[in-house]
Amino acid sequence: MAQRRPSNAPRVLAVQALMAVAVEDQTLTQAADAAAVLCNDPRDAALVKELCYGVLRWQPRLEAWLTRLVARPLKPADQDIKFLLLLGLYQLAYLRIPDHAAVQQTVEACRLLEKGWAAKLVNAVLRRFQRERAGIEAAVADDLEARYAHPRWFIEELRRDWPQHWQTMLEAGNERPPFTLRVNRRVQTRDAYLDKLAALGLAAQPCHHSPDGITLETPMDVKLLPGFAEGAVSVQDEGAQLAASLLDAADGMRVLDACAAPGGKTCHVLERHSLHMTAVELEARRAQRIRENLTRLKLDAVLKVADAAEVQSWWDGEPYQRILLDAPCSASGVVRRHPDVKLRRTPQEVAAAAGLQARLLGALWPLLAPRGKLLYVTCSVFQRENAAQIAAFLAGHPDAAAPPLQTGWGVTAGAGRQVLTGQGGMDGFYYACLEKR
């Protein structure tokens, strides 16, 4: 029998996962999942993920508090202790763990991290926060980063792009995302799956805008969802599910999904239509995710591991009637689901993403058949990746038109529609449909 880890091991694993995100540039999903696997108790695994996601969700605010609790910044070599302190503050401020247990076990984690010298510091900082919390919170009340728990550059970009919505969007970016499913209509109807969930005592509601979407009241392990292994259902935000309808595909069409990983939109389109689908993905590891999803859902597509913009390396020369370009972006619209975006993104990376989007649009447009449609999608809420990107493309391509999208969701953003973060319960997505004259 495997020896059970000490009760404070989840805090050590969480610190190590946070270090992997900050130092090794792993995604939070990768790092937290890898850490949770090391837990013998499902409750410990859940705590690891709660601590990782919570610390990164509120990091700008937690760091503002910490600055007022320590006499001088920690050395770069002690970044693990800094994350441990942030983790302790998060427990005291946001979790229902008894304060004495949160402090004791966070202090004990210093020994397991082989930095016993830090135990006195961690204990003093957390005890002081308990005593002076009201004053510390008041001291940072006017600090934009602390107030909205987002980096200043992110706040300024949103305030410039969305002067009437930026505060609501920032607040929504700190909320826990809903647990939304996509029913595979090849297997059953949405109503039939809702009945299955109800029979199991799982409260759920149909989504408003996606005819295949369901939101569960309480998140759960996907492997426990009825029919998941057999391909009856997938996890996908409602905002992402909007793509399948907007693509306006029909049976028998040649369709390209560029930058397709992890394959949610690819599979959704195939669940609705019998198509000749080609999915292109640059990274082999991410392309494997597409293959796994296709296999589970019993769907078929031609999968190519290649740079979608280097069309000569993978294109067979026959035009596509529909192209779905789910362009790489800042992921600023899914920050509530991936709070590591706040830590890992920079303004320079957003500018680089905008350059890549323009490159992809220019490379893929010649592959579209006359009277065909290219659906441009990002999970960003920044105008330079969305409305400004499409405006620049239209200005340089007289054979392209972008008819207004007639939808019951989002707000008008240039030639497309923007779902603002949290609007209608959805993540932030941008859509624009380009038609070739």
KAKAKA-V472795 format. One record per residue. RES is the residue in one letter. SS is DSSP state (H for helix, E for strand, C for the rest). OMEGA is omega in radians with two decimals (999 if undefined). Layout:
res = <RES/RES>
ss = <SS/SS>
omega = <OMEGA/OMEGA>
This chain:
res = <M/A/Q/R/R/P/S/N/A/P/R/V/L/A/V/Q/A/L/M/A/V/A/V/E/D/Q/T/L/T/Q/A/A/D/A/A/A/V/L/C/N/D/P/R/D/A/A/L/V/K/E/L/C/Y/G/V/L/R/W/Q/P/R/L/E/A/W/L/T/R/L/V/A/R/P/L/K/P/A/D/Q/D/I/K/F/L/L/L/L/G/L/Y/Q/L/A/Y/L/R/I/P/D/H/A/A/V/Q/Q/T/V/E/A/C/R/L/L/E/K/G/W/A/A/K/L/V/N/A/V/L/R/R/F/Q/R/E/R/A/G/I/E/A/A/V/A/D/D/L/E/A/R/Y/A/H/P/R/W/F/I/E/E/L/R/R/D/W/P/Q/H/W/Q/T/M/L/E/A/G/N/E/R/P/P/F/T/L/R/V/N/R/R/V/Q/T/R/D/A/Y/L/D/K/L/A/A/L/G/L/A/A/Q/P/C/H/H/S/P/D/G/I/T/L/E/T/P/M/D/V/K/L/L/P/G/F/A/E/G/A/V/S/V/Q/D/E/G/A/Q/L/A/A/S/L/L/D/A/A/D/G/M/R/V/L/D/A/C/A/A/P/G/G/K/T/C/H/V/L/E/R/H/S/L/H/M/T/A/V/E/L/E/A/R/R/A/Q/R/I/R/E/N/L/T/R/L/K/L/D/A/V/L/K/V/A/D/A/A/E/V/Q/S/W/W/D/G/E/P/Y/Q/R/I/L/L/D/A/P/C/S/A/S/G/V/V/R/R/H/P/D/V/K/L/R/R/T/P/Q/E/V/A/A/A/A/G/L/Q/A/R/L/L/G/A/L/W/P/L/L/A/P/R/G/K/L/L/Y/V/T/C/S/V/F/Q/R/E/N/A/A/Q/I/A/A/F/L/A/G/H/P/D/A/A/A/P/P/L/Q/T/G/W/G/V/T/A/G/A/G/R/Q/V/L/T/G/Q/G/G/M/D/G/F/Y/Y/A/C/L/E/K/R>
ss = <C/C/C/C/C/C/C/C/H/H/H/H/H/H/H/H/H/H/H/H/H/H/H/H/C/C/C/H/H/H/H/H/H/H/H/H/H/C/C/C/C/H/H/H/H/H/H/H/H/H/H/H/H/H/H/H/H/H/H/H/H/H/H/H/H/H/H/C/C/C/C/C/C/C/C/H/H/H/H/H/H/H/H/H/H/H/H/H/H/H/H/H/H/H/C/C/C/C/H/H/H/H/H/H/H/H/H/H/H/H/H/H/C/C/C/H/H/H/H/H/H/H/H/H/H/H/H/H/H/H/H/H/H/H/H/H/H/H/H/C/C/C/C/H/H/H/H/H/C/C/C/H/H/H/H/H/H/H/H/H/H/C/C/C/C/H/H/H/H/H/H/H/H/C/C/C/C/C/E/E/E/E/E/C/C/C/C/C/C/H/H/H/H/H/H/H/H/H/H/C/C/C/C/E/E/E/C/C/C/C/C/C/E/E/E/E/C/C/C/C/C/H/H/H/C/C/C/C/C/C/C/C/E/E/E/C/C/H/H/H/H/H/H/H/H/H/C/C/C/C/C/C/C/E/E/E/E/E/C/C/C/C/C/H/H/H/H/H/H/H/H/H/C/C/C/E/E/E/E/E/E/C/C/H/H/H/H/H/H/H/H/H/H/H/H/H/C/C/C/C/C/E/E/E/E/C/C/C/C/C/H/H/H/C/C/C/C/C/C/E/E/E/E/E/E/E/C/C/C/C/C/H/H/H/C/C/C/C/C/C/H/H/H/H/C/C/H/H/H/H/H/H/H/H/H/H/H/H/H/H/H/H/H/H/H/C/C/E/E/E/E/E/E/E/E/E/E/E/C/C/C/C/H/H/H/C/H/H/H/H/H/H/H/H/H/H/C/C/C/E/E/C/C/C/C/C/C/C/C/C/E/E/E/C/C/E/E/E/E/C/C/C/H/H/H/C/C/C/E/E/E/E/E/E/E/E/C>
omega = <-3.14/3.14/-3.10/3.13/3.06/-3.06/-3.12/3.10/3.11/-3.14/3.08/3.12/3.12/3.10/3.14/3.09/3.12/3.07/3.12/3.10/-3.02/-3.01/-3.06/3.11/2.98/3.00/3.10/3.12/3.13/-3.03/-3.12/3.12/3.14/3.12/-3.10/-3.14/-3.10/3.14/3.09/-3.09/3.11/3.12/3.07/3.13/3.13/3.13/3.10/-3.11/3.12/-3.13/-3.13/-3.10/-3.12/-3.14/-3.13/3.09/-3.04/-3.02/3.14/3.11/3.14/3.14/3.08/3.06/-3.06/-3.14/-3.12/-3.10/-3.14/-3.09/3.13/-3.11/3.09/3.11/3.10/-3.14/-3.10/3.13/3.09/3.10/3.07/3.12/3.10/3.09/3.09/3.12/3.09/3.11/3.12/3.13/-3.10/-3.03/-2.93/-3.09/-3.12/3.04/3.11/-3.06/-3.08/3.13/3.13/-3.14/-3.08/-3.05/3.05/3.07/3.14/3.14/3.09/3.14/-3.13/3.06/-3.14/3.05/-3.10/3.14/-3.05/-3.06/-3.12/3.13/-3.11/3.14/-3.10/-3.12/-3.09/3.09/3.12/3.10/3.09/-3.08/-2.95/-3.01/-3.08/-3.13/3.14/3.10/3.13/-3.09/-3.12/-3.04/-3.10/3.11/-3.05/-3.12/3.13/-3.08/-3.05/3.08/3.05/3.05/-3.07/-3.11/3.12/3.14/-3.10/3.13/3.11/-3.12/3.10/-3.08/-3.02/-3.05/-3.14/-3.01/-2.91/-3.10/3.11/-3.13/3.11/3.12/3.11/3.14/3.11/-3.13/3.03/-3.08/3.07/3.11/-2.99/-3.11/3.01/-3.13/3.11/-3.06/3.03/-3.09/-3.12/3.09/3.08/3.14/3.14/3.14/3.05/3.09/3.11/3.13/3.14/3.14/3.12/3.14/-3.14/-3.10/-3.11/3.13/3.05/3.07/-3.07/-2.97/3.08/-3.13/-3.14/-3.00/3.09/3.05/3.08/-3.14/-3.10/3.10/3.14/3.07/-3.07/-3.11/3.14/3.10/-3.14/3.09/-3.09/-3.10/-3.12/3.07/-3.11/-3.00/3.08/3.06/3.13/3.11/-3.12/3.13/3.11/-3.12/-3.12/-3.05/-3.03/3.12/-3.09/3.13/3.05/3.13/3.10/-3.12/3.06/-3.11/2.92/-3.05/3.07/2.96/3.14/-3.10/-2.83/-3.05/0.00/3.02/-3.12/-3.13/3.07/-3.08/-3.13/3.11/-3.14/3.06/-3.08/-3.03/3.00/-2.96/2.91/-2.99/2.98/3.12/-3.11/3.11/-3.05/-3.02/-3.13/-3.13/3.14/3.08/3.10/3.07/3.11/-3.12/3.13/3.13/3.10/-3.12/-3.13/-3.09/3.11/3.13/-3.07/3.07/3.01/-3.06/-3.13/3.06/-3.04/3.00/-3.07/-3.12/3.09/-2.93/-3.12/-3.10/-3.06/-3.03/-3.12/3.07/3.14/-3.07/3.08/3.09/3.06/3.05/3.04/3.09/3.06/-2.86/2.99/-3.04/-3.13/-3.05/-3.13/3.13/-3.12/-3.07/3.11/3.13/-3.14/-3.05/3.07/3.04/-3.13/-3.10/-2.93/-3.10/3.05/3.08/3.13/3.12/3.08/3.10/3.11/3.11/3.12/3.09/3.12/3.12/3.13/3.13/-3.13/3.12/-3.12/-3.10/-3.04/-3.09/3.12/-3.14/-3.09/3.14/3.03/-3.08/3.07/-3.10/3.02/3.12/3.13/-3.06/2.89/2.98/3.13/3.03/3.13/-3.04/-3.09/3.07/-2.97/-3.06/-3.13/3.12/-3.12/3.11/3.13/3.14/-3.13/-3.14/-3.11/-3.09/-3.12/3.11/-3.13/3.05/3.14/3.13/-3.14/3.09/3.14/-3.07/3.05/-3.10/3.03/3.11/3.11/3.11/-3.07/-3.13/-3.08/3.13/3.14/2.91/3.11/-3.11/3.10/-3.09/-3.10/-3.12/-3.05/2.96/-3.14/3.13/3.04/3.12/2.98/-3.11/3.13/3.12/3.11/-3.08/999>
